[in-house]
Amino acid sequence: MIVLAWSTLPPEVPGGRREERGVRWRRVGVRGPSMSPSLTDGDVVLVHFGSSPRSGDVVLVRWPQRPEQLSVKRAVRPDGEGWWVEGDNPHGSTDSRTLGPAATEAVVKLRLWPHPGRIRRPTG
């Protein structure tokens, strides 16, 4: 799932980490089917930079092979320097199964629109 940020991301600093500059919360629009049914195309979520991801969290990630693209995926497990992440929709997701571990940028905390609230894990 590709994301559109309504404000720019914090600039990168040496070591690949992003400088916070006091802004830790961002609204992000999601695009694509990879996180369906948990998130759908057009949802708006609130992300928190600086949060440590845990297995099962929905996270904002970036892959070395696609440094300009941000994606929303589910954190499965730590893997080396990054996280193994997968979309909730395995038939409509490009994720760690194809690209390997990803660098987490932020943790998705809430859906703001169209149905505000916590993001539930898929059942089944």
C-alpha positions as CSV (number, residue, x, y, z in Angstrom):
1,M,0.0,0.0,0.0
2,I,1.6,3.3,-1.1
3,V,1.0,6.3,1.2
4,L,0.6,10.0,0.6
5,A,1.8,12.2,3.4
6,W,0.1,15.6,3.8
7,S,3.2,17.1,5.3
8,T,6.8,16.4,4.4
9,L,8.7,13.7,6.3
10,P,11.5,14.7,8.7
11,P,14.8,15.1,6.8
12,E,17.2,12.2,6.9
13,V,20.3,12.6,9.1
14,P,23.5,10.5,9.1
15,G,22.9,6.9,9.8
16,G,19.7,6.8,7.9
17,R,17.5,7.9,10.9
18,R,15.1,10.8,10.4
19,E,15.4,13.9,12.5
20,E,12.2,14.6,14.4
21,R,12.4,18.4,14.8
22,G,9.6,18.2,17.4
23,V,7.0,16.8,14.8
24,R,6.2,13.2,15.7
25,W,2.6,12.9,14.5
26,R,1.5,13.0,10.8
27,R,-1.7,12.4,8.9
28,V,-1.1,10.0,6.0
29,G,-3.5,9.0,3.2
30,V,-3.3,5.3,2.1
31,R,-3.6,4.1,-1.5
32,G,-4.0,0.6,-2.8
33,P,-5.4,-2.8,-1.7
34,S,-2.5,-4.4,0.2
35,M,-3.8,-3.8,3.7
36,S,-7.4,-4.8,3.0
37,P,-9.6,-5.5,4.9
38,S,-7.8,-3.6,7.8
39,L,-7.2,-0.5,5.7
40,T,-8.6,0.4,2.3
41,D,-7.8,2.8,-0.5
42,G,-8.6,6.4,0.7
43,D,-8.3,5.8,4.4
44,V,-6.5,8.5,6.4
45,V,-4.3,7.3,9.3
46,L,-2.3,9.0,12.1
47,V,1.3,7.9,12.3
48,H,3.8,8.4,15.1
49,F,7.5,8.8,14.4
50,G,9.8,7.6,17.1
51,S,7.6,4.7,18.3
52,S,9.2,1.3,18.4
53,P,7.2,-1.2,16.4
54,R,6.0,-4.5,17.8
55,S,5.0,-7.6,16.0
56,G,1.4,-7.1,14.8
57,D,1.6,-3.3,14.6
58,V,0.7,-1.5,11.3
59,V,3.8,0.5,10.3
60,L,5.0,3.0,7.7
61,V,8.0,1.5,5.9
62,R,10.6,2.1,3.2
63,W,12.8,-0.4,1.3
64,P,16.3,0.3,0.1
65,Q,15.3,-0.8,-3.4
66,R,12.5,1.9,-3.4
67,P,13.8,4.8,-1.3
68,E,11.2,7.3,-2.5
69,Q,8.2,5.0,-1.8
70,L,6.5,4.8,1.6
71,S,4.2,1.9,2.3
72,V,1.9,0.8,5.0
73,K,2.3,-2.9,6.1
74,R,2.0,-5.1,9.2
75,A,5.1,-5.8,11.2
76,V,5.7,-9.5,11.5
77,R,9.1,-9.8,13.1
78,P,12.4,-8.0,13.5
79,D,14.8,-9.1,10.7
80,G,18.4,-8.0,10.9
81,E,18.5,-4.2,10.8
82,G,14.8,-3.9,9.7
83,W,11.5,-5.6,10.0
84,W,9.8,-8.3,8.0
85,V,6.5,-6.8,7.0
86,E,3.5,-8.1,5.1
87,G,0.3,-6.7,3.7
88,D,-2.9,-8.1,5.2
89,N,-4.0,-8.9,1.6
90,P,-1.4,-11.4,0.4
91,H,-2.7,-11.4,-3.2
92,G,-2.5,-7.6,-3.5
93,S,0.7,-6.7,-1.7
94,T,4.3,-6.2,-2.6
95,D,6.1,-6.6,0.7
96,S,9.0,-8.4,2.5
97,R,8.1,-11.6,0.6
98,T,9.4,-9.8,-2.5
99,L,11.6,-7.0,-1.3
100,G,13.1,-8.4,2.0
101,P,13.2,-6.5,5.3
102,A,12.0,-2.9,5.4
103,A,13.1,0.1,7.5
104,T,10.3,1.3,9.7
105,E,9.7,5.1,9.6
106,A,6.6,5.3,12.0
107,V,3.9,3.3,13.7
108,V,0.3,3.7,12.5
109,K,-1.7,4.5,15.7
110,L,-5.3,5.2,14.5
111,R,-7.5,5.5,11.4
112,L,-8.8,9.1,11.2
113,W,-11.2,8.8,8.3
114,P,-13.6,7.4,7.1
115,H,-14.2,5.2,10.2
116,P,-12.1,6.7,13.1
117,G,-10.7,4.2,15.6
118,R,-8.1,1.6,16.1
119,I,-7.0,-0.6,13.3
120,R,-8.1,-4.2,13.9
121,R,-6.1,-7.2,12.9
122,P,-7.8,-9.4,10.3
123,T,-9.6,-12.5,11.5
124,G,-9.1,-15.9,10.0
